[in-house]
Amino acid sequence: MIKLFRNIRRRLLRENRFTRYLIYAIGEIVLVVIGILIALQINNWNENRKQNFKAAQLNQQLYEELERTQNIYIQINQNLNNYVEFLEYIIDHWNSLDYDDLNNQLETYGYSDQPLSLLTYITWYSQFNDISNEIYNKSVNEGSISLIDPAFVVKLSDVYVGKKFRLNQFIEQEYELAQNITKRISEKHGELFKEGDRLDSKDWDRKTYLSFLKNIQNDGSLRFLLDSKLQLNQARALLVSWQINNIQNTLDQFPPTYD
């Protein structure tokens, strides 16, 4: 093809047909430009196709990560509801706390290795360490999150940044309450412990626990702390439930595309 064009140019020059040669030269330039534009268009099409594939792949990964996050929150919500029920039982039966009844309550939640679990459960606080959003964080840091629907990004940010931050604030507050409850039990009922002020109930027998339950009935400060812990967990359980519904709405609104 190149050889053919070269021969035509030579023939036109020999025949002194400059005007026709000029028109031909312009036409050849136009053809070259068109060729370049077509090549660029093909290249852009390939790049867009790669970007679309990358976006679809990332969208799928973020969707699956959000599903895993929801499952974790569902388990957290179950644990919180169990704990709320246990604290409600303690507050409602404060003046008649019974060791066997408390054990039965704990056994319904899978805590059967008594007597350790009772005191552990009173001073317990939960953490959300199992919630992982590595894919979301990586996509934000790399900038690839820009490939995703902006509305989906806003929803993900609300789940992994906004609501998660508020829930972590609850954890900090509950941790402080747990520390205060531990301190109160240690200081007020320390005579029941064999090793100073340490809350070590591994060797507690039934009689020791009965004495402990009888003692705390007159401890208004401890009851107030446990009631505060109850209210905090009730509020946190509501926020977790809202988070679960929020995630489900997001999953329904932004399903992954399969190309």
C-alpha positions as CSV (number, residue, x, y, z in Angstrom):
1,M,0.0,0.0,0.0
2,I,2.8,2.4,0.9
3,K,4.6,1.5,-2.3
4,L,1.4,2.2,-4.3
5,F,1.1,5.7,-2.8
6,R,4.7,6.4,-3.5
7,N,4.4,5.5,-7.2
8,I,1.3,7.7,-7.5
9,R,3.2,10.7,-6.0
10,R,6.1,10.2,-8.4
11,R,3.9,9.9,-11.4
12,L,2.0,13.1,-10.6
13,L,5.3,15.0,-10.1
14,R,6.7,13.8,-13.4
15,E,3.6,15.0,-15.2
16,N,3.8,18.4,-13.4
17,R,0.4,18.0,-12.0
18,F,1.1,20.0,-8.9
19,T,-2.5,20.8,-8.1
20,R,-3.6,17.3,-8.3
21,Y,-0.5,16.2,-6.4
22,L,-1.4,18.7,-3.6
23,I,-4.9,17.4,-3.4
24,Y,-3.6,13.9,-3.3
25,A,-1.1,14.8,-0.6
26,I,-3.9,16.4,1.5
27,G,-6.0,13.4,1.0
28,E,-3.2,11.1,2.1
29,I,-2.7,13.3,5.3
30,V,-6.4,13.0,6.0
31,L,-6.3,9.3,5.6
32,V,-3.3,9.1,8.0
33,V,-5.2,11.3,10.5
34,I,-8.3,9.2,10.2
35,G,-6.1,6.1,10.8
36,I,-4.6,7.6,13.9
37,L,-8.1,8.6,15.2
38,I,-9.4,5.1,14.6
39,A,-6.4,3.7,16.5
40,L,-6.9,6.1,19.4
41,Q,-10.6,5.2,19.5
42,I,-9.8,1.5,19.6
43,N,-7.2,2.1,22.3
44,N,-9.7,4.2,24.3
45,W,-12.3,1.5,23.8
46,N,-9.9,-1.1,25.2
47,E,-9.0,1.1,28.1
48,N,-12.6,1.8,28.9
49,R,-13.3,-1.9,28.7
50,K,-10.5,-2.6,31.1
51,Q,-11.8,0.1,33.5
52,N,-15.3,-1.2,33.3
53,F,-14.1,-4.7,34.1
54,K,-12.0,-3.4,37.0
55,A,-15.0,-1.4,38.3
56,A,-17.3,-4.3,38.0
57,Q,-14.8,-6.5,39.8
58,L,-14.3,-4.0,42.6
59,N,-18.0,-3.5,42.9
60,Q,-18.4,-7.2,43.4
61,Q,-15.7,-7.3,46.0
62,L,-17.1,-4.4,47.9
63,Y,-20.6,-6.0,47.8
64,E,-19.3,-9.3,49.2
65,E,-17.4,-7.5,51.9
66,L,-20.5,-5.6,52.9
67,E,-22.4,-8.9,53.1
68,R,-19.7,-10.3,55.4
69,T,-19.9,-7.1,57.5
70,Q,-23.7,-7.5,57.8
71,N,-23.3,-11.1,59.0
72,I,-20.8,-9.9,61.7
73,Y,-23.2,-7.2,62.8
74,I,-26.0,-9.8,63.0
75,Q,-23.9,-11.9,65.4
76,I,-22.9,-8.8,67.4
77,N,-26.6,-7.9,67.7
78,Q,-27.5,-11.3,69.0
79,N,-24.7,-11.1,71.6
80,L,-25.9,-7.6,72.6
81,N,-29.5,-8.7,72.9
82,N,-28.5,-11.7,75.1
83,Y,-26.5,-9.4,77.3
84,V,-29.3,-6.9,77.6
85,E,-31.7,-9.7,78.6
86,F,-29.2,-10.8,81.2
87,L,-28.7,-7.3,82.7
88,E,-32.5,-6.7,82.6
89,Y,-32.9,-9.9,84.7
90,I,-30.3,-8.8,87.2
91,I,-31.9,-5.3,87.6
92,D,-35.4,-6.7,87.8
93,H,-34.5,-9.3,90.4
94,W,-31.9,-7.3,92.3
95,N,-33.4,-7.9,95.7
96,S,-33.8,-11.6,95.2
97,L,-30.8,-12.7,93.0
98,D,-30.5,-16.4,93.0
99,Y,-27.4,-18.3,91.9
100,D,-29.2,-21.2,90.2
101,D,-31.5,-18.8,88.3
102,L,-28.5,-16.8,87.1
103,N,-26.8,-20.0,86.0
104,N,-29.9,-21.0,84.1
105,Q,-30.0,-17.6,82.4
106,L,-26.4,-17.9,81.4
107,E,-26.8,-21.5,80.1
108,T,-29.4,-20.2,77.6
109,Y,-26.7,-18.1,76.1
110,G,-24.1,-20.9,76.0
111,Y,-22.2,-20.0,79.2
112,S,-22.2,-23.2,81.1
113,D,-18.8,-23.4,82.6
114,Q,-19.8,-21.9,85.9
115,P,-18.9,-20.3,88.3
116,L,-16.4,-18.4,86.1
117,S,-18.9,-17.0,83.6
118,L,-21.2,-15.2,86.1
119,L,-18.7,-12.6,87.2
120,T,-17.1,-12.4,83.8
121,Y,-20.5,-11.7,82.3
122,I,-21.3,-8.9,84.8
123,T,-18.0,-7.1,83.9
124,W,-18.1,-8.0,80.2
125,Y,-17.8,-5.5,77.4
126,S,-17.7,-6.2,73.7
127,Q,-15.5,-5.0,70.9
128,F,-16.0,-4.9,67.1
129,N,-12.5,-6.1,66.3
130,D,-13.9,-8.7,63.8
131,I,-15.3,-6.1,61.5
132,S,-12.9,-5.9,58.5
133,N,-13.2,-3.5,55.6
134,E,-9.8,-4.0,54.1
135,I,-11.1,-3.8,50.5
136,Y,-12.9,-0.6,51.1
137,N,-9.9,1.0,52.8
138,K,-7.6,-0.2,50.1
139,S,-9.8,1.2,47.3
140,V,-10.0,4.5,49.1
141,N,-6.3,4.7,49.6
142,E,-5.5,3.7,46.0
143,G,-8.2,6.0,44.6
144,S,-9.9,3.1,42.7
145,I,-13.1,3.9,44.7
146,S,-13.7,6.6,42.1
147,L,-14.6,3.8,39.7
148,I,-17.7,3.0,41.8
149,D,-21.1,4.6,41.7
150,P,-20.7,7.7,43.9
151,A,-24.1,7.0,45.6
152,F,-22.7,3.5,46.6
153,V,-19.5,5.1,47.9
154,V,-21.5,7.4,50.1
155,K,-23.4,4.4,51.6
156,L,-20.2,2.5,52.2
157,S,-18.7,5.5,53.9
158,D,-21.7,5.8,56.2
159,V,-21.3,2.1,57.1
160,Y,-17.5,1.9,57.6
161,V,-16.8,5.4,58.8
162,G,-19.9,7.2,60.2
163,K,-21.9,4.6,62.0
164,K,-18.8,2.5,62.9
165,F,-17.2,5.6,64.6
166,R,-20.4,6.1,66.6
167,L,-20.4,2.4,67.6
168,N,-16.8,2.6,68.6
169,Q,-17.7,5.5,70.9
170,F,-20.2,3.2,72.6
171,I,-17.4,0.6,73.1
172,E,-15.2,3.2,74.8
173,Q,-18.0,4.2,77.1
174,E,-18.8,0.6,78.0
175,Y,-15.1,-0.1,78.6
176,E,-15.0,2.7,81.1
177,L,-18.2,1.4,82.8
178,A,-16.7,-2.2,82.9
179,Q,-13.6,-0.8,84.5
180,N,-15.7,1.1,87.1
181,I,-17.8,-2.0,87.8
182,T,-14.7,-4.1,88.3
183,K,-13.2,-1.5,90.6
184,R,-16.4,-1.3,92.6
185,I,-16.7,-5.0,93.1
186,S,-13.0,-5.3,94.0
187,E,-13.1,-2.5,96.5
188,K,-16.5,-3.2,98.0
189,H,-16.5,-7.0,98.0
190,G,-12.8,-7.6,98.1
191,E,-13.1,-9.8,101.2
192,L,-14.6,-12.5,99.0
193,F,-11.5,-12.8,96.9
194,K,-8.6,-15.1,97.8
195,E,-6.0,-13.1,95.9
196,G,-6.4,-9.5,97.1
197,D,-8.4,-7.2,94.8
198,R,-8.1,-9.3,91.7
199,L,-11.4,-10.4,90.3
200,D,-10.5,-14.1,90.2
201,S,-13.7,-16.2,90.6
202,K,-12.2,-19.5,89.2
203,D,-12.2,-21.1,92.6
204,W,-15.5,-19.7,93.9
205,D,-17.8,-22.3,95.3
206,R,-21.6,-22.0,95.6
207,K,-21.4,-20.6,99.1
208,T,-19.1,-17.8,98.0
209,Y,-21.3,-16.8,95.1
210,L,-24.4,-16.8,97.4
211,S,-22.5,-14.4,99.8
212,F,-21.5,-12.2,96.8
213,L,-25.1,-12.0,95.5
214,K,-26.4,-11.2,99.0
215,N,-23.8,-8.5,99.5
216,I,-24.5,-6.7,96.2
217,Q,-28.2,-6.4,97.0
218,N,-27.2,-3.6,99.4
219,D,-24.8,-2.1,96.9
220,G,-26.8,0.8,95.3
221,S,-23.7,2.1,93.5
222,L,-23.1,-1.2,91.8
223,R,-26.7,-1.4,90.8
224,F,-26.5,2.1,89.3
225,L,-23.4,1.1,87.3
226,L,-25.1,-2.0,85.9
227,D,-28.2,-0.1,85.1
228,S,-26.1,2.4,83.2
229,K,-24.4,-0.5,81.4
230,L,-27.9,-1.8,80.5
231,Q,-29.0,1.5,79.0
232,L,-25.8,1.8,77.1
233,N,-26.2,-1.7,75.6
234,Q,-29.8,-1.1,74.8
235,A,-28.8,2.1,72.8
236,R,-26.0,0.2,71.1
237,A,-28.3,-2.7,70.2
238,L,-30.6,-0.2,68.5
239,L,-27.8,1.4,66.6
240,V,-26.5,-2.1,65.5
241,S,-30.0,-3.1,64.4
242,W,-30.2,0.2,62.4
243,Q,-26.8,-0.6,60.9
244,I,-28.0,-4.1,59.8
245,N,-31.1,-2.6,58.1
246,N,-28.9,0.2,56.5
247,I,-26.5,-2.4,55.1
248,Q,-29.4,-4.5,53.7
249,N,-30.9,-1.5,52.0
250,T,-27.5,-0.7,50.5
251,L,-27.1,-4.3,49.2
252,D,-30.6,-4.2,47.7
253,Q,-30.0,-0.8,46.1
254,F,-26.5,-1.6,44.6
255,P,-26.4,-5.2,43.5
256,P,-23.2,-6.2,41.6
257,T,-23.3,-6.3,37.8
258,Y,-22.2,-9.4,35.9
259,D,-20.9,-8.6,32.4
